[in-house]
């Protein structure tokens, strides 16, 4: 017969006279939290409580979408010409069903005026639009993959980049998040971006517009803001920031949302490690921005910018 285990009284303490006291004084703390939640610091919207999108579900959706885009690399290596389409279709079906649910939750949870009256049928339509863009997105991702191979002498093959480079993971996530952002599923898009941030250390706002052939080398610490516009064949390195220089406010001192406040980086630009580029300025086509540069003014095409100087490349017009 097993010995009887005494009840766990670790949450109780006794005073000198003997009676048990509640160690954590939960009654008082819970009551104070209720006052904060309901009265003094309330952030809850009026109306019925709504369930937020699930980050865990979105992580699973991202994994499935990536498997559908690259089935032999992220899905099942043994797939062949006879069964690969069935795998892709099955994987997409599950992922899109789950995504539709998260989009519906996100719209109801945020409750923006633009989404008032958002119905499940609307979520289905939005998810269908998202799905229709996946073939084109895969094509752009292949251009990113090729840019990484050409831009990194250490890269031996495409599979190494596709499954091993954090920059590639971040851009896969971003291109999916950007579609969702453009379709106004913005809470879900932001959560997808934050999943990528957690996984890679690369923080790209889903609103940022990024052209084809984009390569982030090493990647850790890269930050790209919401209204940044990046052209084709751009390469950036770790710890680069494309940020805002200042934050305009209205007459009452509130931040003005949505203004274009991040840089425009034109085609064929290289930005080296640690560069900080701030404000709605333009980095001209074909320019090179050196490491650790702090830049708040536009530069013309074919410029070379170092910490001390800005000049045109030799032979440029």
C-alpha positions, -999 to 999 in steps of 0.1 A, spaced: 0 0 0 14 34 -10 19 59 17 -6 87 18 6 120 4 -2 149 26 -21 178 9 1 206 -5 -1 235 19 28 254 3 5 283 -5 -4 288 32 16 304 59 9 305 96 14 334 120 28 332 155 -7 323 169 -13 294 145 -42 302 121 -34 298 84 -30 330 63 -34 333 26 2 338 14 -6 356 -19 -36 377 -7 -53 369 -40 -87 384 -30 -72 419 -28 -50 416 -59 -78 402 -81 -101 430 -69 -76 456 -77 -70 441 -112 -107 441 -118 -108 479 -110 -79 485 -134 -94 463 -161 -130 476 -159 -125 512 -148 -92 530 -144 -73 515 -173 -99 499 -195 -90 491 -231 -119 468 -239 -143 477 -267 -180 478 -259 -201 448 -270 -196 411 -267 -162 395 -261 -146 382 -292 -119 356 -296 -85 369 -309 -66 352 -337 -43 324 -325 -6 328 -329 -1 291 -326 -26 285 -354 -9 311 -376 24 294 -371 9 261 -383 -7 279 -412 27 295 -422 44 261 -420 17 245 -443 18 274 -468 55 271 -470 52 234 -475 27 240 -503 51 265 -520 82 243 -516 68 208 -511 100 188 -515 121 212 -493 97 219 -465 71 191 -470 80 155 -478 112 148 -497 99 115 -511 72 132 -531 72 124 -568 54 134 -600 24 112 -592 16 124 -557 31 158 -553 0 177 -565 -22 157 -541 1 167 -512 1 204 -522 -37 204 -526 -43 187 -493 -19 209 -475 -33 241 -490 -69 230 -482 -61 227 -445 -40 259 -444 -66 280 -462 -95 267 -440 -75 276 -409 -65 310 -424 -101 318 -431 -110 313 -395 -81 335 -383 -90 363 -407 -126 362 -395 -114 363 -359 -90 391 -366 -116 413 -383 -142 409 -355 -116 412 -327 -102 445 -340 -136 459 -349 -124 487 -372 -150 508 -389 -138 495 -422 -146 460 -411 -179 466 -394 -204 440 -404 -176 417 -416 -191 382 -421 -176 348 -425 -185 350 -462 -163 380 -464 -135 361 -448 -139 333 -474 -137 358 -502 -106 374 -488 -89 340 -483 -98 331 -519 -81 363 -531 -51 355 -510 -49 320 -524 -51 332 -559 -19 351 -555 2 322 -542 16 311 -577 28 347 -584 43 349 -550 62 317 -555 77 332 -587 89 363 -568 104 340 -541 124 322 -567 139 355 -578 148 361 -541 164 327 -539 185 334 -571 195 368 -557 208 351 -525 227 326 -545 243 352 -567 249 376 -538 265 353 -513 298 335 -523 293 312 -494 260 298 -508 266 264 -523 231 256 -536 195 266 -535 183 242 -508 209 255 -484 195 290 -489 159 280 -489 159 260 -456 189 275 -439 190 312 -444 170 334 -420 167 361 -446 150 337 -469 126 326 -442 118 362 -434 111 372 -470 88 341 -474 68 352 -444 68 388 -454 55 382 -489 26 362 -474 20 389 -448 21 417 -473 -8 401 -493 -29 399 -461 -20 435 -452 -30 447 -487 -63 428 -484 -70 446 -451 -65 415 -429 -40 436 -410 -41 421 -375 -34 387 -390 -7 402 -412 10 418 -383 10 386 -363 26 368 -392 53 394 -394 59 390 -356 62 353 -360 89 359 -387 106 384 -363 107 358 -335 120 331 -358 147 352 -376 154 384 -357 143 403 -389 115 428 -383 97 437 -416 63 455 -413 38 438 -435 29 471 -452 64 475 -466 66 471 -504 95 450 -516 104 443 -552 118 411 -567 153 397 -562 155 409 -526 183 394 -505 190 399 -467 224 386 -459 229 374 -423 198 393 -413 198 397 -375 186 431 -364 172 443 -398 142 466 -394 120 478 -423 92 502 -416 56 501 -427 58 526 -456 92 517 -469 94 510 -507 122 488 -519 128 482 -556 142 452 -575 175 435 -569 182 452 -536 207 436 -511 209 445 -475 230 432 -446 225 427 -408 214 455 -385 202 478 -413 173 501 -404 149 516 -429 130 538 -404 111 570 -397 130 602 -388 101 618 -369 65 612 -362 41 640 -372 13 649 -348 -21 666 -353 -33 697 -336 -41 678 -304 -7 661 -303 -18 627 -315 4 608 -339 -8 610 -375 -11 574 -387 -4 562 -422 18 590 -435 46 579 -458 76 583 -434 101 555 -444 127 555 -472 124 547 -508 152 524 -520 154 522 -558 166 492 -579 201 477 -576 210 493 -543 234 476 -517 231 486 -481 259 473 -458 257 463 -421 246 488 -395 234 515 -418 205 536 -405 184 553 -432 156 575 -418 127 594 -432 109 597 -466 141 600 -485 152 583 -518 183 561 -523 189 564 -560 192 535 -583 225 516 -583 238 533 -551 259 517 -524 254 527 -487 284 518 -465 284 502 -431 272 522 -400 261 552 -421 235 575 -406 215 589 -436 186 614 -435 189 630 -469 182 616 -504 212 606 -526 212 605 -564 215 574 -585 249 556 -585 261 572 -553 286 557 -528 279 568 -493 304 562 -465 304 575 -429 324 606 -440 315 612 -477 289 609 -504 301 607 -540 291 593 -574 305 560 -585 334 563 -610 321 565 -645 286 574 -635 268 601 -654 
